[in-house]
C-alpha cells in the first residue's frame, strides 16, 4: 500500500486551521503521516491547533518563530517527507469524505504523478467551483523576440463539472490542495521561494515544462474558504502574504522565467485582498461618523453577517425582510422603494461595502437618487457612506 504524508501550513490566515485539521483527521480513512508547519502562529490559534493534535503520534510539527510563505512551507515538508506521496494542503481548506484516497487512486490508476481535487469556493454546503479559468492550454507562438509560450483560457467547463470522470490536464491550477508523488521532486526543483503571489501559475508551469502528468479528480472534493475579513490576529500575516510590491515584482519575473508572451494575472486580486484587510481601519472611521445607538443600512450582500468587525454597530441589511438579507433589488425602482421604507424607520446612514460598489454603477437611478438627496460623507477604498440624517 502506498504511503502518504500530508503537509499542512497557512496560506493567508490562521483562524481556520484547527477546524481544517479536525476535518482531515475525521474524514481521512487511510493511514497517513502529517507534518504541520507552525510559522509564528498567533497564540490563540496555536492553542486550538494543539488541542486537535494532542495524542496523535503520526504528527510532526516544524516550529519557526517567523512567518513563512506557502512555498517556503512546502519545501520544509519536502525535506522531511519520506513517503510515496506528499499532499500539500493549506489551512483554509475543509475536506470532504474520501478526499485523499480518491487522489491517490487517481494517481495510481490513471496514472499520473500529480492529482488535484475539485475545489469548492466557500464552506460546506456551497457549490461554486473554484478554478482559474485563465489557465487552460499552452501553445508555442512566434514573436519578434523568438518563440514563446502563450497560456490560453479554458475553452469549456470540464474542470467545473461535478461528474465522476477523472482526466489529464495540462496545467495543475489552484494550489490549495495538491497530491504529488514524492519522486516528482527528483525531477523538478523544489518550489520557488521567491514566488508568493503567483505560486499556482509558477508550479503549474514547472510541472508542464518537466512533462509531469497531472490528473484532475472530481470525486475528490475539498472546500477553500477565506473569512471576510480576516480576524485581527491574522492581519500581520495577511498583509505580508499580499504585499503589493512583491506581487508587482512577480508579475514582471514570471513571464521572463517561463518565456511567456504574458502572464495570465494582474495586481487586481492582491489589491482587493489589501482593501479587505483595511476594513478594520475603515470601520474605525465609520464609528466616528455614526453613534453606536443609531441604526444604519449596510449594503454588503450579507458578507458580514455575524462578523466581529460589525460588533457594536446597529446594522440593517439591504434589501431586508423580517430582519434578514433578502437579496439584490430587481431594478432601480425596487431599490428606491426599499430604501425609503427602511429610511422611514429611522436609519441614519446607508453604507456600501467595497464589494458592493458595483451597485452604484449598475443601479444608476438609485445612485442618482442618493446623490441628489443625501451628502456622501465618506468615500475610500473600502466604504462609501451617505448621511441620511
NUTOR-842622 format. One record per residue (C-alpha): residue in three letters; x, y, z. Coordinates in pm, 1 decimal. Last residue first. Layout:
N
ALA, X, Y, Z
...
This chain:
389
UNK, -2999.5, 6243.3, 897.9
UNK, -2944.1, 6023.6, 592.5
UNK, -2564.3, 6052.5, 573.0
UNK, -2434.3, 5862.7, 268.6
UNK, -2130.9, 5637.0, 322.3
UNK, -1899.8, 5469.8, 68.2
UNK, -1659.1, 5218.3, 222.6
UNK, -1347.3, 5015.8, 145.1
UNK, -1126.0, 5207.0, -98.3
UNK, -1244.9, 5541.5, 40.1
UNK, -1561.0, 5751.4, 36.3
UNK, -1709.2, 5912.2, 346.2
UNK, -1970.5, 6185.0, 396.3
UNK, -2172.6, 6146.7, 74.6
UNK, -2449.1, 6402.4, 125.8
UNK, -2812.7, 6297.0, 73.3
UNK, -3095.2, 6382.9, -168.1
UNK, -2935.4, 6422.0, -511.3
UNK, -2658.0, 6168.6, -458.1
UNK, -2899.1, 5907.3, -321.1
UNK, -3140.2, 5939.6, -614.1
UNK, -2856.5, 5937.4, -864.8
UNK, -2730.9, 5608.9, -716.1
UNK, -3078.4, 5454.9, -727.4
UNK, -3117.1, 5559.7, -1090.6
UNK, -2775.1, 5416.2, -1177.6
UNK, -2839.6, 5076.9, -1021.1
UNK, -2549.1, 4911.4, -1207.7
UNK, -2277.6, 5168.6, -1140.1
UNK, -2368.3, 5235.3, -776.8
UNK, -2433.4, 4865.4, -722.0
UNK, -2078.4, 4789.6, -840.7
UNK, -1954.6, 4940.8, -514.4
UNK, -2096.9, 4628.6, -348.6
UNK, -1757.8, 4454.9, -298.6
UNK, -1624.5, 4762.3, -117.1
UNK, -1902.6, 4786.6, 144.0
UNK, -2179.6, 5040.6, 81.3
UNK, -2308.9, 5224.0, 390.3
UNK, -2650.0, 5392.3, 417.3
UNK, -2693.7, 5633.4, 704.4
UNK, -2918.0, 5732.9, 996.6
UNK, -3185.3, 5465.6, 957.9
UNK, -3500.5, 5580.3, 1142.1
UNK, -3785.0, 5354.1, 1028.3
UNK, -3853.6, 5594.7, 740.2
UNK, -3515.6, 5510.6, 588.4
UNK, -3614.1, 5143.5, 573.5
UNK, -3919.9, 5211.6, 357.1
UNK, -3731.7, 5471.1, 152.7
UNK, -3451.7, 5224.5, 73.8
UNK, -3696.8, 4952.4, -21.9
UNK, -3878.3, 5185.3, -260.8
UNK, -3551.2, 5316.3, -410.2
UNK, -3406.4, 4968.1, -467.2
UNK, -3734.6, 4842.5, -612.0
UNK, -3745.7, 5127.1, -860.7
UNK, -3381.4, 5088.0, -955.0
UNK, -3429.3, 4722.5, -1054.2
UNK, -3468.0, 4366.8, -922.5
UNK, -3307.1, 4459.5, -591.4
UNK, -3047.3, 4204.0, -478.7
UNK, -3121.7, 3959.1, -199.6
UNK, -3338.4, 3941.4, 112.7
UNK, -3091.9, 3994.3, 397.0
UNK, -3270.3, 3924.0, 724.5
UNK, -3461.4, 4143.8, 971.4
UNK, -3802.7, 4016.9, 864.2
UNK, -3721.2, 4110.0, 504.1
UNK, -3432.5, 4342.9, 415.0
UNK, -3257.5, 4457.6, 96.0
UNK, -3031.6, 4580.1, 235.0
UNK, -2938.1, 4454.5, 579.4
UNK, -2993.5, 4683.8, 880.5
UNK, -2691.2, 4737.2, 1105.2
UNK, -2674.5, 4852.3, 1464.5
UNK, -2297.8, 4866.8, 1520.6
UNK, -2119.2, 4743.4, 1834.2
UNK, -1989.1, 4429.7, 1664.3
UNK, -1950.8, 4497.4, 1293.0
UNK, -1595.3, 4361.1, 1261.4
UNK, -1675.1, 4054.5, 1471.6
UNK, -1875.8, 3901.3, 1186.0
UNK, -2231.1, 3779.8, 1248.0
UNK, -2348.9, 3875.9, 897.5
UNK, -2052.0, 4045.0, 735.5
UNK, -2095.4, 3911.6, 382.3
UNK, -2474.6, 3957.9, 374.3
UNK, -2478.7, 4124.7, 31.7
UNK, -2282.0, 4412.2, 190.0
UNK, -2516.7, 4711.2, 174.6
UNK, -2546.1, 4812.0, 540.4
UNK, -2834.6, 5042.2, 632.1
UNK, -2776.9, 5231.2, 956.0
UNK, -2904.0, 5214.7, 1314.3
UNK, -2807.1, 5487.7, 1563.5
UNK, -2708.1, 5381.7, 1916.6
UNK, -2341.7, 5331.7, 1822.0
UNK, -2303.9, 5693.2, 1701.9
UNK, -2227.9, 5711.8, 1328.1
UNK, -1943.2, 5921.2, 1187.1
UNK, -1654.0, 5843.1, 1423.0
UNK, -1756.4, 5477.4, 1427.9
UNK, -1732.9, 5475.1, 1047.8
UNK, -1371.1, 5588.2, 1059.1
UNK, -1299.0, 5296.6, 1293.1
UNK, -1472.4, 5072.4, 1040.6
UNK, -1231.8, 5195.5, 776.1
UNK, -933.5, 5086.6, 987.3
UNK, -1081.8, 4739.0, 1026.1
UNK, -1167.9, 4723.3, 655.2
UNK, -802.2, 4763.2, 557.9
UNK, -752.8, 4388.3, 527.5
UNK, -1027.4, 4376.5, 264.1
UNK, -858.1, 4656.8, 73.5
UNK, -533.3, 4459.5, 78.6
UNK, -708.7, 4149.1, -53.9
UNK, -858.6, 4356.9, -336.5
UNK, -518.0, 4494.5, -430.6
UNK, -374.0, 4142.5, -439.6
UNK, -660.3, 4031.9, -666.1
UNK, -626.5, 4330.0, -900.7
UNK, -248.4, 4313.2, -944.6
UNK, -262.5, 4120.0, -1271.6
UNK, -282.1, 3760.5, -1390.6
UNK, -246.4, 3549.2, -1703.8
UNK, 122.7, 3630.9, -1752.4
UNK, 235.1, 3746.8, -2093.6
UNK, 405.9, 3607.3, -2402.6
UNK, 572.2, 3364.3, -2165.1
UNK, 937.6, 3258.5, -2156.2
UNK, 897.3, 3077.4, -1822.2
UNK, 1129.9, 3288.5, -1604.6
UNK, 1076.5, 3603.8, -1808.9
UNK, 697.0, 3581.2, -1783.7
UNK, 729.2, 3504.1, -1407.6
UNK, 955.7, 3799.0, -1320.6
UNK, 743.5, 4100.5, -1420.0
UNK, 424.4, 3988.5, -1247.1
UNK, 644.1, 3863.4, -964.7
UNK, 775.7, 4214.4, -896.5
UNK, 421.9, 4353.8, -883.9
UNK, 325.0, 4091.0, -625.8
UNK, 628.8, 4171.5, -412.0
UNK, 545.8, 4542.1, -413.8
UNK, 180.3, 4469.7, -340.1
UNK, 240.8, 4258.1, -28.9
UNK, -48.9, 4012.2, -20.4
UNK, 107.5, 3746.9, 205.8
UNK, 270.3, 4011.3, 427.2
UNK, -66.5, 4185.4, 467.0
UNK, -233.0, 3858.8, 575.2
UNK, 48.1, 3756.8, 809.5
UNK, 16.5, 4076.5, 1013.0
UNK, -364.1, 4078.6, 977.6
UNK, -433.4, 3731.2, 1116.0
UNK, -481.7, 3831.8, 1480.4
UNK, -740.2, 4088.5, 1367.2
UNK, -954.3, 3821.0, 1204.3
UNK, -958.7, 3805.1, 826.1
UNK, -1241.1, 3995.7, 651.1
UNK, -1420.5, 3805.2, 516.2
UNK, -1315.5, 3453.8, 611.0
UNK, -1120.3, 3263.4, 342.5
UNK, -1263.1, 2928.3, 240.0
UNK, -1147.3, 2656.4, 5.6
UNK, -1364.1, 2346.0, 14.4
UNK, -1242.3, 1998.2, -76.8
UNK, -1382.0, 1730.0, -307.0
UNK, -1217.5, 1418.4, -450.7
UNK, -1466.5, 1273.3, -699.6
UNK, -1366.1, 1548.9, -944.3
UNK, -1015.6, 1401.4, -991.6
UNK, -798.9, 1619.5, -1217.7
UNK, -484.4, 1434.1, -1322.5
UNK, -141.8, 1590.0, -1380.9
UNK, 129.3, 1431.6, -1596.4
UNK, 486.5, 1560.6, -1549.2
UNK, 626.5, 1688.4, -1878.7
UNK, 904.2, 1881.9, -1698.0
UNK, 787.5, 2209.8, -1855.7
UNK, 427.6, 2132.8, -1762.3
UNK, 519.3, 2061.2, -1399.9
UNK, 718.0, 2384.4, -1366.3
UNK, 443.3, 2575.3, -1549.0
UNK, 179.0, 2467.5, -1299.4
UNK, 412.4, 2546.5, -1007.9
UNK, 465.1, 2903.4, -1129.7
UNK, 97.5, 2966.3, -1204.9
UNK, -14.8, 2842.2, -862.2
UNK, 257.3, 3037.7, -682.3
UNK, 170.8, 3369.9, -844.7
UNK, 154.2, 3584.9, -529.9
UNK, 429.3, 3409.6, -336.1
UNK, 725.0, 3334.6, -561.2
UNK, 1078.4, 3390.4, -431.6
UNK, 1056.8, 3056.1, -254.2
UNK, 1042.5, 2869.9, -585.5
UNK, 905.6, 2525.0, -502.2
UNK, 1158.9, 2243.6, -510.7
UNK, 1337.2, 2177.4, -840.7
UNK, 1191.9, 1919.8, -1076.4
UNK, 1286.4, 1558.5, -1148.1
UNK, 1379.3, 1424.3, -803.5
UNK, 1095.5, 1637.2, -670.2
UNK, 845.6, 1433.3, -870.6
UNK, 964.4, 1123.9, -680.3
UNK, 749.5, 1222.7, -381.1
UNK, 441.2, 1161.6, -595.0
UNK, 244.1, 1478.5, -556.1
UNK, -107.0, 1548.3, -420.2
UNK, -240.5, 1903.7, -437.0
UNK, -469.0, 2116.8, -217.5
UNK, -482.6, 2497.8, -221.6
UNK, -251.5, 2525.6, -524.2
UNK, -507.1, 2622.7, -790.9
UNK, -417.7, 2519.8, -1145.4
UNK, -241.1, 2199.0, -1243.3
UNK, -190.0, 2295.5, -1605.5
UNK, -212.2, 2049.1, -1894.0
UNK, -497.6, 1837.3, -1762.2
UNK, -538.5, 1459.7, -1756.0
UNK, -886.9, 1335.8, -1675.8
UNK, -1101.5, 1197.0, -1396.6
UNK, -1460.9, 1118.6, -1480.6
UNK, -1705.3, 1123.5, -1190.3
UNK, -1911.9, 1427.7, -1271.2
UNK, -1937.9, 1760.0, -1090.7
UNK, -1814.9, 1964.0, -1381.7
UNK, -1606.5, 2278.0, -1336.7
UNK, -1281.1, 2145.5, -1480.3
UNK, -1470.9, 2046.5, -1794.5
UNK, -1607.1, 2399.9, -1834.8
UNK, -1500.2, 2463.6, -2190.9
UNK, -1249.4, 2675.4, -2381.8
UNK, -1032.1, 2737.5, -2076.1
UNK, -802.5, 3034.0, -2119.7
UNK, -485.8, 3012.0, -2330.9
UNK, -134.3, 3038.2, -2192.1
UNK, 112.7, 3151.2, -2457.9
UNK, 465.8, 3017.7, -2466.4
UNK, 736.6, 3198.3, -2659.5
UNK, 929.1, 3151.9, -2984.7
UNK, 1150.6, 3444.1, -3082.6
UNK, 1160.5, 3803.5, -2960.8
UNK, 951.4, 3933.1, -3253.9
UNK, 703.3, 3662.5, -3160.2
UNK, 632.3, 3309.9, -3284.5
UNK, 381.1, 3124.4, -3071.1
UNK, 401.4, 2799.0, -2875.3
UNK, 79.4, 2677.4, -2718.6
UNK, -36.0, 2618.1, -2362.4
UNK, -383.7, 2512.2, -2254.2
UNK, -635.5, 2633.1, -1997.4
UNK, -523.6, 2850.9, -1709.9
UNK, -730.6, 3169.3, -1741.6
UNK, -1031.6, 2991.7, -1587.7
UNK, -855.8, 2984.8, -1250.4
UNK, -1079.2, 2742.4, -1062.0
UNK, -1303.5, 2742.8, -754.1
UNK, -1629.4, 2556.8, -817.1
UNK, -1941.8, 2715.5, -666.7
UNK, -2141.4, 2454.9, -470.2
UNK, -2160.7, 2574.7, -109.5
UNK, -2289.9, 2333.2, 155.3
UNK, -1959.7, 2308.8, 338.1
UNK, -1790.1, 2648.2, 339.6
UNK, -1690.2, 2857.0, 42.6
UNK, -1538.8, 2800.4, -300.0
UNK, -1545.9, 2433.7, -394.6
UNK, -1225.7, 2268.1, -511.7
UNK, -1245.9, 1954.1, -725.5
UNK, -931.7, 1766.3, -634.9
UNK, -579.9, 1777.3, -781.6
UNK, -352.8, 1485.9, -864.3
UNK, 17.2, 1484.0, -952.5
UNK, 231.5, 1197.6, -1085.7
UNK, -30.2, 1043.1, -1311.8
UNK, -182.1, 704.9, -1399.1
UNK, -489.6, 698.6, -1434.7
UNK, -493.7, 419.6, -1176.7
UNK, -214.4, 517.0, -937.7
UNK, -253.9, 894.3, -948.5
UNK, -633.8, 882.1, -943.8
UNK, -635.0, 626.9, -661.6
UNK, -413.3, 856.6, -455.5
UNK, -649.4, 1149.2, -511.8
UNK, -957.1, 942.8, -427.9
UNK, -795.2, 815.6, -107.1
UNK, -728.4, 1176.2, -5.0
UNK, -1079.6, 1323.2, -42.7
UNK, -1269.6, 1023.5, 92.4
UNK, -1521.9, 1230.7, 287.3
UNK, -1492.3, 1607.9, 241.0
UNK, -1203.7, 1838.1, 323.2
UNK, -1204.4, 2196.1, 452.7
UNK, -917.8, 2410.6, 321.9
UNK, -812.8, 2731.4, 499.5
UNK, -500.6, 2571.9, 647.3
UNK, -340.6, 2490.0, 313.8
UNK, -295.8, 2134.1, 195.5
UNK, 11.9, 1979.9, 36.4
UNK, -14.6, 1604.5, -16.3
UNK, 312.7, 1414.7, -41.3
UNK, 315.7, 1064.6, -188.3
UNK, 549.9, 766.7, -166.8
UNK, 659.2, 861.7, 186.2
UNK, 987.8, 1013.1, 308.4
UNK, 865.4, 1363.9, 397.7
UNK, 1102.7, 1589.7, 590.8
UNK, 1272.1, 1790.7, 314.8
UNK, 951.2, 1802.7, 110.9
UNK, 762.1, 1945.7, 411.1
UNK, 1016.0, 2224.2, 453.2
UNK, 981.9, 2297.6, 81.5
UNK, 605.0, 2331.8, 108.4
UNK, 642.5, 2575.0, 398.5
UNK, 869.9, 2802.3, 196.7
UNK, 625.1, 2781.3, -92.7
UNK, 338.6, 2887.0, 136.8
UNK, 509.3, 3199.9, 276.9
UNK, 671.2, 3167.9, 615.4
UNK, 617.2, 3399.0, 911.6
UNK, 873.5, 3398.6, 1188.7
UNK, 938.6, 3193.0, 1503.0
UNK, 951.6, 2864.3, 1313.1
UNK, 827.9, 2532.2, 1452.7
UNK, 804.2, 2218.7, 1237.9
UNK, 548.4, 1984.5, 1392.5
UNK, 545.7, 1608.2, 1335.3
UNK, 221.9, 1409.5, 1350.9
UNK, 181.0, 1030.3, 1347.9
UNK, 163.2, 1005.0, 1727.3
UNK, -166.5, 1190.2, 1771.4
UNK, -228.7, 1242.1, 2144.0
UNK, -293.3, 1616.5, 2117.6
UNK, -307.5, 1741.2, 1759.2
UNK, -657.7, 1892.7, 1783.3
UNK, -581.9, 2055.2, 2119.8
UNK, -250.6, 2184.8, 1987.8
UNK, -429.3, 2353.5, 1695.0
UNK, -664.8, 2542.5, 1927.5
UNK, -371.0, 2658.4, 2140.7
UNK, -189.3, 2761.6, 1822.5
UNK, -488.0, 2974.6, 1725.5
UNK, -490.6, 3195.3, 2037.0
UNK, -110.2, 3200.5, 2042.0
UNK, -80.3, 3355.9, 1695.9
UNK, 108.5, 3116.0, 1461.9
UNK, 470.4, 3226.9, 1422.2
UNK, 532.0, 2972.5, 1150.0
UNK, 391.1, 2642.0, 1272.5
UNK, 425.3, 2395.5, 983.4
UNK, 235.1, 2072.0, 1045.5
UNK, 377.9, 1748.7, 902.7
UNK, 135.2, 1457.6, 892.4
UNK, 179.6, 1086.6, 835.2
UNK, -100.4, 891.6, 675.7
UNK, -307.3, 574.3, 710.6
UNK, -634.7, 570.6, 512.9
UNK, -969.4, 690.8, 644.3
UNK, -927.9, 1065.9, 605.4
UNK, -1256.1, 1231.0, 708.1
UNK, -1216.1, 1279.3, 1082.4
UNK, -843.7, 1359.5, 1092.4
UNK, -865.3, 1597.4, 796.4
UNK, -1179.9, 1761.4, 935.0
UNK, -1004.5, 1830.9, 1266.7
UNK, -711.4, 1986.8, 1081.9
UNK, -934.1, 2231.6, 891.6
UNK, -1121.8, 2327.2, 1207.2
UNK, -795.0, 2392.3, 1389.0
UNK, -650.7, 2589.8, 1097.9
UNK, -949.2, 2817.5, 1032.6
UNK, -807.0, 3119.6, 1218.6
UNK, -455.4, 3102.4, 1076.1
UNK, -459.0, 3337.0, 777.5
UNK, -315.5, 3386.7, 428.4
UNK, -191.3, 3043.8, 315.4
UNK, -108.3, 2857.2, 634.7
UNK, 54.1, 2510.0, 654.2
UNK, -29.3, 2137.9, 647.4
UNK, 189.3, 1879.3, 470.7
UNK, 12.0, 1544.2, 449.9
UNK, 245.3, 1246.8, 411.5
UNK, 143.3, 939.8, 213.1
UNK, 237.6, 572.8, 194.6
UNK, 131.7, 345.6, -88.9
UNK, 0.0, 0.0, 0.0
